[in-house]
Amino acid sequence: MRFTNFQFKYVKGANDKWAYTVDFEFSQETLDYFDERYTAMFTQRFYSDLLWRYAGLAFPNCAVGRDRVNKVEDIKSDRNLYEDYLAWANSPQNKALKEEVYRENFFRVFGKTPEEFGLTSNAPTVTREPKEFIVKNPPTVTPEPEKII
């Protein structure tokens, strides 16, 4: 969108406090263009799902269910664990998994695949910014050996 398309008119009502009021009218296309609800919903779902998957990779002995929920909360509340998660999320490790999470959540939120919107089939390029949240050498996520009880 190169400019915001809208209509307006000056309205003067009886006994109004101001000399006039401006009544704006925006087209549905303009309102849709500036609607960040879906972007926010997608971003929140994508990173929540990615954190869930990371908890399973980083802590493979953590069972799916209440244990995993607790581990996700531990990661969120511990700065070092959360920085490790961000380092992993912004690294090339497990790229196929991250693309799968991206595509699944994209479809859940927008109801179409990225290609149907004219986007590329790859997940977005991940940057190393913001640097203050990312450790310099991201840890390698390797499964812990299973303990035999």
Number of C-alpha atoms within 10 A of each C-alpha: 8 4 6 13 12 11 10 10 11 10 11 13 10 5 7 10 9 8 10 12 13 10 10 10 11 12 11 8 12 14 13 11 10 10 11 11 9 13 13 12 14 19 15 13 19 20 17 13 17 19 22 18 17 23 23 18 16 18 16 16 16 16 12 12 8 10 12 19 15 13 18 20 15 14 20 15 11 11 12 14 14 19 18 23 25 19 22 22 22 18 18 13 15 13 14 12 13 22 15 14 18 23 18 17 21 21 13 13 17 14 11 13 18 17 10 10 9 8 11 11 12 14 16 11 8 10 10 16 9 7 10 9 16 21 16 10 10 18 14 12 15 10 12 11 8 8 6 4 3
